[in-house]
Amino acid sequence: MWERASPPWPTSFGFLRHSPPVLEALRAAGLTERHARALLKLPQEEQKLAAIAVIVERGLTVARTERYIEELLAQSCPYPRPPKHRTCGASSVA
């Protein structure tokens, strides 16, 4: 009896949300399923393709890829995040 060769990564539903060009770039770069899952957070195909290029260029691990994507998302956020702590004694009333 012969065994079938396994695909580069499992065909899970998460990968179906990536466009064919992104899937091809992931395969060509030899990135893992976890790298691909981290890229799902990016909303645009162009962002994903650019991120893949950076991931490969820098040789990012999955953990570093996740941090990199969080940084990208923080930079593109249209509204600044509120500060964690308010300054004591600060008042907008003059």
N, CA, C and O of each residue as an XYZ file, in Angstrom:
376
protein
N       0.844     -1.176      0.000
C       0.000      0.000      0.000
C       0.891      1.241      0.000
O       1.899      1.261      0.705
N       0.560      2.246     -0.746
C       1.354      3.458     -0.818
C       0.692      4.567     -0.026
O      -0.527      4.583      0.147
N       1.500      5.488      0.449
C       0.977      6.638      1.188
C       0.942      7.847      0.279
O       1.798      8.022     -0.587
N      -0.069      8.681      0.492
C      -0.168      9.915     -0.275
C       0.753     10.957      0.343
O       0.916     11.018      1.561
N       1.345     11.763     -0.504
C       2.188     12.861     -0.006
C       1.291     13.922      0.609
O       0.248     14.271      0.055
N       1.704     14.424      1.747
C       0.884     15.443      2.407
C       1.147     16.806      1.770
O       2.253     17.071      1.299
N       0.130     17.672      1.756
C       0.331     19.012      1.208
C       1.285     19.808      2.089
O       1.544     19.406      3.223
N       1.818     20.936      1.595
C       2.754     21.723      2.392
C       2.178     22.129      3.739
O       2.896     22.155      4.739
N       0.884     22.448      3.774
C       0.198     22.695      5.032
C      -1.196     22.139      4.905
O      -1.687     21.919      3.798
N      -1.838     21.910      6.036
C      -3.194     21.364      5.989
C      -4.130     22.304      5.236
O      -3.935     23.520      5.233
N      -5.131     21.736      4.608
C      -6.096     22.565      3.883
C      -7.216     22.955      4.849
O      -8.346     22.479      4.733
N      -6.891     23.813      5.787
C      -7.879     24.258      6.764
C      -8.657     25.427      6.199
O      -8.250     26.032      5.207
N      -9.763     25.741      6.821
C     -10.632     26.806      6.336
C      -9.966     28.175      6.370
O     -10.314     29.043      5.569
N      -9.032     28.387      7.264
C      -8.360     29.670      7.351
C      -7.632     30.038      6.074
O      -7.578     31.211      5.703
N      -7.073     29.050      5.401
C      -6.330     29.325      4.172
C      -7.248     29.692      3.034
O      -6.826     30.351      2.083
N      -8.500     29.277      3.114
C      -9.442     29.617      2.058
C      -9.723     31.114      2.025
O     -10.213     31.633      1.022
N      -9.420     31.805      3.107
C      -9.653     33.249      3.151
C      -8.515     34.039      2.513
O      -8.657     35.243      2.303
N      -7.412     33.410      2.206
C      -6.320     34.075      1.502
C      -6.589     34.001      0.003
O      -7.137     33.015     -0.490
N      -6.207     35.034     -0.705
C      -6.367     35.048     -2.163
C      -5.329     34.111     -2.791
O      -4.319     33.793     -2.163
N      -5.577     33.672     -4.028
C      -4.602     32.800     -4.698
C      -3.191     33.398     -4.780
O      -2.227     32.662     -4.574
N      -3.021     34.710     -5.074
C      -1.645     35.244     -5.093
C      -0.948     35.161     -3.731
O       0.256     34.914     -3.665
N      -1.696     35.365     -2.655
C      -1.108     35.283     -1.311
C      -0.748     33.829     -1.005
O       0.321     33.558     -0.457
N      -1.624     32.906     -1.351
C      -1.327     31.488     -1.123
C      -0.079     31.067     -1.886
O       0.764     30.343     -1.357
N       0.034     31.517     -3.118
C       1.202     31.173     -3.925
C       2.478     31.756     -3.315
O       3.512     31.089     -3.275
N       2.402     33.007     -2.838
C       3.571     33.633     -2.208
C       3.965     32.882     -0.936
O       5.152     32.701     -0.663
N       2.974     32.447     -0.161
C       3.249     31.677      1.059
C       3.956     30.367      0.711
O       4.939     29.989      1.348
N       3.445     29.689     -0.298
C       4.053     28.409     -0.702
C       5.466     28.615     -1.235
O       6.389     27.884     -0.878
N       5.622     29.625     -2.096
C       6.938     29.886     -2.692
C       7.972     30.245     -1.628
O       9.146     29.892     -1.747
N       7.528     30.950     -0.587
C       8.435     31.363      0.481
C       8.699     30.236      1.472
O       9.629     30.320      2.273
N       7.889     29.186      1.423
C       8.068     28.073      2.352
C       7.658     28.414      3.772
O       8.186     27.842      4.726
N       6.713     29.346      3.922
C       6.272     29.739      5.258
C       5.304     28.714      5.828
O       4.707     27.926      5.094
N       5.159     28.738      7.138
C       4.357     27.735      7.832
C       2.892     28.148      7.905
O       2.522     29.277      7.583
N       2.082     27.205      8.336
C       0.656     27.458      8.558
C       0.467     28.577      9.576
O      -0.437     29.399      9.431
N       1.300     28.614     10.588
C       1.165     29.647     11.617
C       1.517     31.025     11.074
O       0.907     32.016     11.477
N       2.494     31.109     10.162
C       2.776     32.381      9.499
C       1.533     32.830      8.719
O       1.118     33.987      8.794
N       0.952     31.889      7.974
C      -0.224     32.205      7.162
C      -1.391     32.647      8.033
O      -2.129     33.561      7.667
N      -1.560     32.009      9.172
C      -2.645     32.369     10.083
C      -2.441     33.783     10.620
O      -3.403     34.540     10.748
N      -1.211     34.142     10.932
C      -0.927     35.490     11.427
C      -1.265     36.539     10.374
O      -1.729     37.628     10.712
N      -1.036     36.219      9.099
C      -1.316     37.158      8.016
C      -2.800     37.413      7.811
O      -3.174     38.407      7.188
N      -3.650     36.535      8.323
C      -5.096     36.728      8.176
C      -5.580     38.023      8.822
O      -6.642     38.531      8.462
N      -4.823     38.559      9.762
C      -5.220     39.793     10.436
C      -5.121     41.015      9.524
O      -5.798     42.019      9.746
N      -4.276     40.923      8.501
C      -4.121     42.059      7.591
C      -5.304     42.087      6.625
O      -5.648     41.060      6.040
N      -5.931     43.256      6.450
C      -7.158     43.314      5.649
C      -6.950     43.299      4.134
O      -7.828     42.833      3.409
N      -5.822     43.791      3.638
C      -5.648     43.939      2.197
C      -4.593     42.979      1.644
O      -3.591     42.676      2.292
N      -4.855     42.517      0.433
C      -3.931     41.595     -0.220
C      -2.542     42.200     -0.375
O      -1.540     41.512     -0.178
N      -2.475     43.490     -0.730
C      -1.187     44.150     -0.922
C      -0.377     44.159      0.368
O       0.842     43.989      0.344
N      -1.059     44.360      1.495
C      -0.379     44.341      2.796
C       0.188     42.955      3.078
O       1.304     42.821      3.579
N      -0.580     41.940      2.757
C      -0.143     40.563      3.008
C       1.079     40.222      2.169
O       2.040     39.632      2.663
N       1.033     40.600      0.887
C       2.166     40.301      0.003
C       3.422     41.048      0.438
O       4.520     40.493      0.408
N       3.259     42.309      0.843
C       4.404     43.082      1.325
C       4.944     42.476      2.618
O       6.157     42.406      2.815
N       4.047     42.038      3.495
C       4.467     41.430      4.756
C       5.225     40.124      4.511
O       6.211     39.839      5.191
N       4.767     39.339      3.547
C       5.457     38.089      3.224
C       6.892     38.386      2.786
O       7.826     37.686      3.175
N       7.052     39.423      1.979
C       8.400     39.793      1.525
C       9.289     40.174      2.704
O      10.459     39.794      2.746
N       8.747     40.915      3.655
C       9.522     41.324      4.840
C       9.838     40.111      5.706
O      10.957     39.974      6.202
N       8.860     39.233      5.887
C       9.049     38.030      6.709
C      10.195     37.190      6.157
O      11.043     36.711      6.909
N      10.211     37.016      4.838
C      11.261     36.220      4.201
C      12.600     36.940      4.291
O      13.612     36.332      4.638
N      12.608     38.240      3.978
C      13.851     39.015      3.989
C      14.518     39.006      5.357
O      15.736     38.863      5.470
N      13.700     39.161      6.393
C      14.235     39.219      7.760
C      14.325     37.862      8.429
O      14.907     37.748      9.508
N      13.762     36.828      7.813
C      13.787     35.494      8.407
C      13.025     35.438      9.718
O      13.492     34.845     10.690
N      11.840     36.061      9.745
C      11.089     36.172     10.990
C      10.492     34.837     11.429
O       9.986     34.068     10.612
N      10.562     34.582     12.718
C       9.880     33.437     13.311
C       8.395     33.763     13.376
O       7.989     34.886     13.078
N       7.592     32.790     13.761
C       6.149     33.030     13.879
C       5.868     34.102     14.936
O       5.056     34.998     14.705
N       6.526     34.017     16.078
C       6.299     34.997     17.146
C       6.668     36.407     16.673
O       5.938     37.364     16.932
N       7.790     36.526     15.987
C       8.195     37.841     15.484
C       7.279     38.312     14.358
O       7.029     39.509     14.214
N       6.783     37.375     13.566
C       5.816     37.723     12.522
C       4.546     38.281     13.149
O       4.004     39.278     12.672
N       4.072     37.649     14.209
C       2.865     38.137     14.886
C       3.084     39.540     15.434
O       2.201     40.391     15.318
N       4.250     39.796     16.031
C       4.545     41.144     16.543
C       4.627     42.152     15.404
O       4.114     43.265     15.518
N       5.271     41.765     14.310
C       5.398     42.639     13.153
C       4.011     43.028     12.620
O       3.773     44.193     12.302
N       3.114     42.071     12.523
C       1.773     42.348     12.016
C       0.996     43.230     12.984
O       0.255     44.114     12.554
N       1.156     43.002     14.287
C       0.509     43.874     15.270
C       1.010     45.309     15.125
O       0.232     46.256     15.235
N       2.314     45.468     14.878
C       2.873     46.815     14.669
C       2.291     47.457     13.412
O       1.973     48.646     13.410
N       2.153     46.676     12.348
C       1.556     47.199     11.120
C       0.126     47.665     11.363
O      -0.279     48.733     10.904
N      -0.626     46.855     12.084
C      -2.015     47.205     12.359
C      -2.123     48.432     13.249
O      -3.027     49.248     13.069
N      -1.218     48.575     14.205
C      -1.221     49.739     15.090
C      -0.911     51.007     14.302
O      -1.476     52.064     14.582
N      -0.018     50.910     13.321
C       0.338     52.068     12.506
C      -0.797     52.488     11.593
O      -0.948     53.675     11.304
N      -1.600     51.538     11.133
C      -2.669     51.860     10.203
C      -3.990     52.163     10.896
O      -4.987     52.438     10.228
N      -4.014     52.117     12.211
C      -5.234     52.390     12.966
C      -5.629     53.860     12.771
O      -4.825     54.748     13.053
N      -6.851     54.133     12.296
C      -7.239     55.518     12.041
C      -7.438     56.342     13.314
O      -7.368     57.571     13.273
N      -7.679     55.689     14.416
C      -7.895     56.390     15.685
C      -6.812     55.978     16.671
O      -6.568     54.784     16.850
N      -6.166     56.929     17.306
C      -5.134     56.555     18.282
C      -5.766     55.821     19.454
O      -6.894     56.106     19.858
N      -5.027     54.891     19.977
C      -5.516     54.160     21.147
C      -5.433     55.065     22.366
O      -4.480     55.834     22.496
N      -6.421     54.988     23.269
C      -6.369     55.844     24.459
C      -5.210     55.452     25.356
O      -4.847     54.277     25.411
N      -4.617     56.414     26.065
C      -3.517     56.071     26.967
C      -4.009     55.176     28.084
O      -5.180     55.219     28.464
N      -3.104     54.366     28.606
C      -3.483     53.448     29.685
C      -3.739     54.192     30.991
O      -4.617     53.816     31.768
N      -2.968     55.248     31.225
C      -3.104     55.994     32.471
C      -3.266     57.469     32.151
O      -2.587     58.002     31.274
N      -4.156     58.112     32.855
C      -4.305     59.560     32.680
C      -3.296     60.251     33.569
O      -2.924     59.751     34.630
N      -2.864     61.404     33.113
C      -1.907     62.181     33.885
C      -2.643     62.816     35.065
O      -3.710     63.407     34.895
N      -2.073     62.692     36.247
C      -2.687     63.264     37.446
C      -2.711     64.783     37.345
O      -1.714     65.400     36.970
N      -3.818     65.368     37.671
C      -3.918     66.824     37.720
C      -4.142     67.455     36.360
O      -4.279     68.676     36.274
N      -4.185     66.673     35.304
C      -4.399     67.247     33.977
C      -5.867     67.570     33.818
O      -6.735     66.768     34.164
N      -6.133     68.735     33.301
C      -7.493     69.158     33.107
C      -7.594     69.948     31.827
O      -6.709     70.740     31.504
N      -8.676     69.734     31.093
C      -8.868     70.479     29.860
C      -9.617     71.788     30.131
O      -9.773     72.599     29.218
N     -10.076     72.006     31.345
C     -10.792     73.225     31.699
C      -9.770     74.257     32.141
O      -8.943     73.986     33.012
N      -9.825     75.461     31.531
C      -8.862     76.502     31.868
C      -9.377     77.410     32.945
O      -8.684     78.345     33.347
